[in-house]
């Protein structure tokens, strides 16, 4: 399989400083928050690549960079060989952007409450001047709703139905790639499974490629072909799904798995994760995970580990073996 998306050295820094005059009076320097730090990975066509990690690890920022909502500070995102940040040919960039859609975490917040569902779903096509006749009704039936729902407003639906409307809107422009930013985290468990099964069916039927962002390991295990684990904006481990779940190499990945609830482990004694995620404005030197790592050595505190292959896993850890 060929790589449809190539992310190389992706970095995003946000300036979160106080206003200039406040800084002068208080004699404080600028505050720069590194949300994503030198992340590289590839996504093959018609596959699901999942990004997992704690809140604040940079998952959503990578998703927003990929769809063009946030520009990168450094590095590049190539889709079908086109670098979205530096490509000068606007027609090429527009053609590639039209192939990418996003499903947001909160389905209600991402739907215009004043618009009927028909207009919401058809908007991506209408914005390009395309034919929208009957489009919403067809897509609503494709995602398991009724064509009659096209005349309703978003507040008339449940959470799971709203997420289906968001999926229908994402499919309207016939995309190749869908970025899913925690698409089931606001839904209850039974509705989660319906939405995930729908997304799996649509992937097989339409040949879609997903970047799936989640902190729920059970959802990721159900959906992903390959998984990247993020910590403080850095990719610390990447492996095929089965390999990662059977033999995680990075201490942070092992900590995530130990902390996750399991149906077969009632009564087990597990130490809760130690420490907190460090401040992204003043990250620790060396490996970002070393203040919480049970096997850290002096080298971990001074030298940032690079991603390196161990079998079919890539891991950023000096002591992964």
C-alpha positions in Angstrom: 0.0 0.0 0.0 1.2 3.5 -0.8 1.2 6.3 1.8 -1.6 8.7 1.2 -0.5 11.1 4.0 3.1 11.9 5.0 3.7 14.0 8.1 7.3 15.0 8.6 8.9 16.9 11.5 5.5 18.5 12.3 5.8 21.2 15.0 3.2 23.8 16.3 4.1 26.5 18.8 1.4 28.8 20.2 2.2 32.2 21.6 0.3 32.3 24.9 2.1 35.4 26.3 0.3 38.2 28.2 -0.1 41.5 26.2 3.2 43.4 25.6 2.6 46.1 28.2 1.8 43.6 30.9 5.0 41.8 30.1 7.1 45.0 30.3 5.5 46.0 33.7 5.8 42.5 35.2 9.2 42.0 33.5 8.2 38.6 32.1 9.4 37.0 28.9 7.1 35.7 26.1 5.4 32.4 26.9 5.5 29.9 24.0 3.5 26.6 24.3 4.8 23.7 22.1 1.6 21.8 21.3 3.2 19.4 18.7 7.0 18.7 18.7 8.8 17.1 15.7 6.1 14.5 14.9 6.5 12.2 11.8 4.3 9.4 10.6 2.6 8.0 7.4 -1.0 6.9 6.8 -1.6 4.3 4.1 -4.6 4.6 1.7 -7.8 2.9 3.0 -6.4 2.4 6.5 -7.2 3.8 10.0 -4.3 5.5 11.8 -5.1 6.3 15.4 -3.5 8.9 17.7 -3.9 8.2 21.4 -2.6 10.0 24.5 -3.7 11.9 27.6 -5.6 15.3 27.3 -3.1 18.0 26.2 -0.8 15.6 24.3 -1.4 17.4 20.9 -3.8 15.0 19.2 -6.5 17.5 18.2 -3.8 20.0 17.1 -2.4 17.5 14.6 -6.0 16.9 13.3 -6.6 20.6 12.9 -3.3 21.1 11.1 -4.2 18.2 8.7 -7.5 19.8 7.6 -5.9 23.3 7.4 -7.6 24.9 10.4 -4.2 25.6 12.0 -0.9 26.2 10.1 2.2 24.3 11.2 5.1 26.2 12.7 7.6 23.8 11.2 7.5 20.6 9.2 5.0 19.5 6.6 1.9 17.5 5.9 1.8 16.0 2.4 -1.5 14.6 1.1 -1.3 12.8 -2.3 2.2 14.4 -2.7 1.0 18.0 -2.2 2.5 19.9 0.8 -0.5 21.9 2.0 1.6 24.6 3.7 4.1 25.4 1.0 2.4 24.5 -2.3 2.1 27.6 -4.5 -0.4 26.2 -6.9 -3.8 27.1 -5.3 -5.7 24.8 -7.6 -3.7 21.8 -6.4 -4.2 22.8 -2.7 -7.9 23.3 -3.2 -8.3 20.0 -4.9 -6.5 18.2 -2.0 -8.4 20.1 0.7 -11.7 19.1 -1.0 -10.6 15.4 -0.3 -10.3 16.0 3.5 -13.2 16.4 5.9 -13.5 16.4 9.7 -15.9 14.9 12.3 -15.7 17.0 15.5 -15.9 15.8 19.1 -19.1 17.6 20.1 -21.7 16.9 17.4 -24.2 19.6 18.6 -21.6 22.4 18.8 -20.5 21.7 15.2 -24.0 21.9 13.7 -25.6 25.3 13.0 -28.8 25.4 15.2 -30.5 27.8 12.8 -30.2 25.6 9.7 -32.2 22.6 8.7 -30.3 19.3 8.4 -30.8 19.4 4.6 -28.7 22.7 4.3 -26.1 21.5 6.9 -25.3 18.3 5.0 -25.3 20.0 1.5 -23.2 22.9 2.6 -19.7 21.5 1.5 -21.1 20.9 -2.0 -23.2 24.1 -2.2 -20.0 26.1 -1.3 -18.3 24.7 -4.4 -21.4 25.4 -6.6 -22.3 21.7 -7.0 -25.7 20.1 -7.4 -27.3 19.4 -4.0 -30.7 18.1 -5.2 -31.6 15.1 -3.1 -28.1 14.8 -1.7 -29.0 15.2 2.0 -31.8 12.7 1.8 -29.5 10.1 0.1 -26.7 10.6 2.7 -29.1 10.5 5.6 -30.3 7.0 4.5 -26.7 6.0 4.0 -25.9 6.7 7.6 -29.0 5.0 9.0 -31.4 7.9 9.4 -34.6 8.7 7.4 -34.8 11.0 4.4 -37.6 12.8 6.1 -35.2 14.0 8.8 -33.7 16.5 6.2 -36.3 19.1 7.1 -35.6 19.0 10.9 -33.3 21.1 13.0 -30.3 19.7 15.0 -32.0 20.1 18.4 -34.6 17.5 17.4 -32.1 14.7 17.4 -30.3 12.6 20.0 -26.5 12.7 20.4 -25.9 9.6 18.3 -28.2 10.9 15.6 -26.4 14.2 15.5 -23.1 12.4 15.1 -24.6 10.5 12.1 -25.6 13.9 10.6 -22.0 15.1 11.1 -20.8 11.9 9.3 -23.3 12.6 6.5 -22.0 16.1 6.1 -18.4 14.8 6.0 -19.3 12.4 3.2 -21.2 15.0 1.1 -18.1 16.3 -0.8 -16.9 12.7 -1.6 -13.7 12.8 0.5 -10.8 10.4 0.5 -9.7 11.3 4.1 -11.7 11.9 7.2 -10.1 13.3 10.4 -12.2 12.0 13.4 -11.5 14.0 16.5 -12.9 11.9 19.4 -16.1 11.2 17.4 -17.7 9.0 20.1 -16.5 10.5 23.4 -19.7 12.4 23.9 -21.9 9.4 23.3 -23.1 6.5 25.6 -21.6 3.0 25.0 -24.4 1.5 23.0 -24.5 4.5 20.6 -20.7 4.5 20.4 -20.8 1.0 19.0 -23.4 1.9 16.4 -21.4 5.0 15.2 -18.1 3.0 15.1 -19.7 0.1 13.1 -21.2 2.7 10.7 -17.7 4.3 10.2 -16.2 0.8 9.6 -18.9 0.0 7.0 -18.4 3.3 5.2 -14.7 2.8 5.1 -15.1 -0.5 3.3 -17.9 0.7 1.1 -16.3 4.0 0.0 -12.6 3.3 0.4 -12.0 6.0 3.1 -8.9 6.7 5.0 -9.3 7.8 8.7 -7.1 9.7 11.1 -8.8 8.6 14.3 -8.1 10.7 17.4 -9.1 9.2 20.7 -8.1 8.6 24.4 -10.3 5.5 24.6 -8.1 2.4 24.1 -11.0 0.0 23.6 -12.4 2.2 20.8 -8.9 2.4 19.2 -8.4 -1.4 19.4 -11.7 -1.8 17.6 -11.0 0.7 14.8 -7.3 1.2 14.1 -4.8 -0.6 11.8 -1.8 1.4 13.2 -1.5 3.4 16.4 0.7 6.4 17.3 1.1 7.2 21.0 1.6 10.9 21.9 3.0 12.4 25.0 3.4 16.2 25.5 3.2 16.8 21.8 5.8 14.1 21.0 5.3 10.8 19.3 6.8 8.2 21.7 5.6 4.9 20.1 4.1 3.7 16.8 3.1 0.1 16.0 0.5 -2.0 14.2 -2.6 -2.4 16.5 -2.1 -6.0 17.5 1.7 -5.5 18.2 1.1 -2.5 20.4 -1.6 -4.2 22.5 0.4 -7.4 22.9 3.9 -5.9 23.5 4.0 -2.2 24.2 7.7 -1.0 24.3 7.5 2.5 25.8 6.9 2.9 29.6 4.2 5.5 28.9 2.3 3.2 26.6 2.6 0.5 29.3 1.3 2.9 31.9 -1.7 3.8 29.7 -2.6 0.1 29.3 -2.2 -0.6 33.0 -4.5 2.4 33.9 -7.3 1.4 31.4 -10.3 -0.5 32.9 -10.6 -4.1 31.7 -13.6 -6.4 31.9 -11.4 -9.4 32.8 -9.6 -7.8 35.7 -12.0 -7.3 38.5 -10.3 -7.0 41.9 -6.8 -6.4 40.4 -4.5 -4.1 42.3 -3.0 -1.5 40.0 -0.9 1.5 41.0 -2.4 4.7 39.6 -0.3 6.6 37.1 2.3 8.7 38.9 2.7 12.4 38.5 1.1 14.9 36.1 1.8 15.8 32.5 4.5 18.5 32.6 3.9 22.1 31.6 4.0 22.4 27.8 5.4 26.0 28.2 8.4 24.7 30.2 8.8 21.0 29.2 11.5 19.0 31.0 14.9 18.5 29.2 15.7 15.2 27.6 12.8 12.7 27.4 9.6 14.5 28.3 8.3 11.4 30.2 11.4 11.0 32.5 9.8 12.7 35.6 7.1 10.0 35.7 9.1 7.1 34.3 10.0 4.2 36.6 13.1 3.1 34.6 14.6 6.6 33.8 18.4 6.9 33.9 20.6 10.0 33.8 20.7 9.9 30.0 16.9 10.2 29.9 17.1 13.5 31.8 19.5 15.2 29.3 19.2 13.6 25.9 15.9 13.5 23.9 15.4 10.0 22.5 14.9 9.7 18.7 12.3 7.4 17.1 14.0 4.2 16.1 12.7 0.9 14.9 12.6 -2.3 17.0 11.0 -5.0 14.9 7.8 -3.5 13.4 7.5 -0.9 16.2 9.0 2.6 16.2 9.8 3.9 19.7 11.4 7.0 21.3 13.0 5.5 24.4 16.6 4.9 25.4 15.7 1.8 27.4 13.0 0.3 25.1 14.7 -3.1 25.0 
